[in-house]
Amino acid sequence: MPDQKLEQFKTLLKLRGLSMTSERQQILRAIVALGARFSVDDLYFAMHECGMKTSKATIYRTIQLLLESGIVNESALSGRQASYELAEPGEHRLHMVCQHCGKTSEVRGADVDRFVAQISESHEFLPLAAQIKFSGICVDCVEANPISLRRETCVPFLKYYQSRQTKPADAS
């Protein structure tokens, strides 16, 4: 396990008057070992398969502490079961979540970094990580359900989408 994450976690716990228990350390080790996005259930079952016994309540409480310390980010944005992943220092990302099918697209890179830098500078704020969410309706759902999705909230998107459809192919 990267010592930096362990030390970061110990620092938060000390500030909160809590100690680094063996269960908390096992949970952090299991998250690092998973190395991918996970749910509490994923983590719980992975830990139990490896012989590490802990309760879901302890996992939930520990994840809350890991969120507060910036070690873990919450990554489920579609209203479904929460999922989490290890945070990377200085990581900025944008999520687009379809409110119809739940599809989530994640965007990282220079455009997102520039956006975060611009907002941060104008508010004199140093972000350690940023997670931005756009809610809307994906093009696949609009194409598959053009009638049922024509509600008041979809009209601007539909106009934009329709204008894209009428452009000549070589105009892009």
matplotlib code that plots the C-alpha trace (Angstrom):
import matplotlib.pyplot as plt

x = [0.0, 1.4, 2.7, 1.4, -2.2, -1.7, -0.1, -2.8, -5.4, -3.6, -3.4, -7.1, -7.9, -5.6, -7.3, -10.6, -9.4, -9.6, -7.0, -5.8, -7.5, -6.5, -10.0, -9.5, -6.0, -7.4, -10.2, -7.7, -5.4, -8.3, -9.3, -5.8, -5.6, -8.9, -7.4, -10.6, -14.0, -15.9, -19.1, -19.4, -20.7, -17.7, -15.3, -17.2, -17.2, -13.6, -12.5, -14.5, -13.1, -9.6, -10.5, -10.7, -13.8, -15.5, -19.0, -20.6, -21.3, -17.5, -16.8, -19.4, -17.9, -14.3, -15.2, -16.7, -13.4, -11.5, -13.8, -13.1, -9.3, -9.4, -8.1, -11.3, -13.7, -17.4, -17.9, -21.5, -23.5, -26.6, -28.6, -27.8, -25.7, -22.7, -19.3, -15.9, -12.4, -8.9, -8.4, -5.4, -3.8, -4.8, -7.3, -10.1, -13.0, -16.4, -19.3, -22.2, -25.1, -28.1, -31.2, -33.1, -30.8, -28.2, -25.2, -22.3, -19.5, -16.4, -14.2, -10.7, -7.9, -6.7, -10.1, -11.4, -8.1, -8.4, -12.0, -11.2, -8.1, -10.2, -12.9, -10.4, -8.4, -11.4, -12.4, -8.9, -9.1, -6.7, -8.5, -7.0, -9.5, -12.6, -15.7, -18.3, -21.6, -23.8, -27.3, -29.2, -30.2, -27.7, -28.0, -28.8, -31.9, -33.1, -32.7, -34.4, -37.3, -37.8, -41.5, -41.4, -38.4, -40.0, -40.7, -40.1, -36.7, -35.5, -36.5, -33.1, -31.2, -33.5, -33.1, -29.3, -29.4, -31.7, -29.5, -26.5, -28.5, -29.3, -25.7, -24.0, -21.5, -18.5, -19.4, -18.0]
y = [0.0, 3.4, 4.8, 8.3, 7.2, 5.4, 8.5, 10.7, 8.5, 8.4, 12.2, 12.5, 10.0, 11.7, 15.1, 13.4, 11.8, 8.3, 5.6, 3.4, 0.1, -3.1, -3.2, 0.3, -0.6, -3.8, -1.9, 0.6, -2.2, -4.0, -0.8, -0.4, -4.0, -3.8, -1.0, -0.2, 1.3, -0.7, -0.7, -1.4, -4.9, -5.5, -4.6, -6.6, -9.7, -9.3, -8.9, -12.0, -14.1, -13.3, -14.2, -10.6, -10.3, -6.9, -5.6, -3.5, -0.9, -0.6, -0.4, 2.4, 4.3, 3.8, 4.9, 8.1, 8.8, 8.0, 10.4, 13.1, 12.6, 12.7, 9.2, 7.9, 9.6, 8.7, 7.9, 6.8, 9.7, 8.1, 7.6, 3.9, 2.1, 4.3, 3.3, 4.5, 4.6, 5.7, 9.4, 10.6, 13.8, 16.8, 14.6, 16.5, 14.8, 15.6, 13.1, 13.2, 11.1, 10.1, 10.5, 8.0, 5.0, 5.8, 5.7, 7.7, 9.1, 10.3, 13.0, 13.7, 15.7, 19.2, 20.7, 19.7, 20.8, 24.2, 24.6, 23.7, 26.0, 28.9, 28.5, 28.0, 31.1, 33.3, 32.1, 32.1, 28.4, 25.5, 22.3, 19.0, 17.1, 18.1, 16.0, 17.8, 16.3, 17.1, 15.5, 15.1, 12.7, 10.9, 10.9, 7.1, 7.6, 10.6, 8.5, 5.5, 7.4, 10.6, 11.0, 10.0, 12.2, 15.4, 17.1, 20.7, 20.0, 18.2, 20.9, 22.7, 19.5, 18.3, 21.6, 21.3, 17.6, 18.3, 21.2, 18.9, 16.4, 18.9, 20.1, 18.9, 16.1, 18.2, 21.2, 19.6]
z = [0.0, -0.8, 2.5, 1.5, 1.6, 4.9, 6.4, 5.0, 6.6, 9.9, 9.9, 9.4, 12.1, 14.6, 13.9, 14.6, 17.8, 16.2, 16.0, 13.1, 13.8, 12.1, 10.4, 9.0, 7.8, 6.2, 4.4, 3.0, 1.9, 0.2, -1.6, -2.9, -3.9, -5.9, -7.9, -9.7, -9.0, -6.4, -4.4, -0.6, -1.6, -3.9, -1.1, 1.5, -0.6, -1.7, 1.9, 3.0, 0.2, 1.4, 5.0, 6.3, 8.4, 8.9, 8.8, 6.1, 8.7, 9.4, 5.7, 5.3, 8.3, 7.0, 3.5, 4.9, 6.6, 3.4, 1.5, 4.0, 3.8, 0.0, -0.4, -2.1, -4.4, -4.8, -8.4, -8.8, -10.0, -11.6, -8.5, -8.4, -5.8, -4.8, -6.1, -5.1, -6.4, -5.2, -5.7, -7.6, -6.5, -8.7, -10.5, -12.2, -14.0, -15.4, -15.5, -17.9, -16.5, -18.6, -16.4, -18.7, -19.0, -16.3, -18.7, -17.2, -19.4, -17.7, -19.2, -18.0, -19.6, -20.6, -21.2, -17.8, -16.2, -17.9, -16.7, -13.1, -13.2, -14.5, -11.9, -9.1, -10.0, -10.2, -6.7, -5.3, -4.4, -4.7, -5.6, -4.7, -6.9, -8.8, -9.7, -11.9, -12.9, -15.8, -15.8, -19.0, -21.7, -23.9, -27.7, -27.7, -25.5, -27.6, -30.8, -29.3, -27.6, -29.6, -28.6, -25.0, -24.2, -25.7, -22.3, -21.5, -20.0, -23.2, -25.8, -25.7, -26.1, -28.9, -30.8, -30.5, -31.6, -34.5, -35.7, -35.7, -37.8, -40.5, -41.1, -44.2, -43.5, -44.6, -42.4, -39.2]

ax = plt.figure().add_subplot(projection="3d")
ax.plot(x, y, z, "-o")
ax.set_aspect("equal")
plt.show()
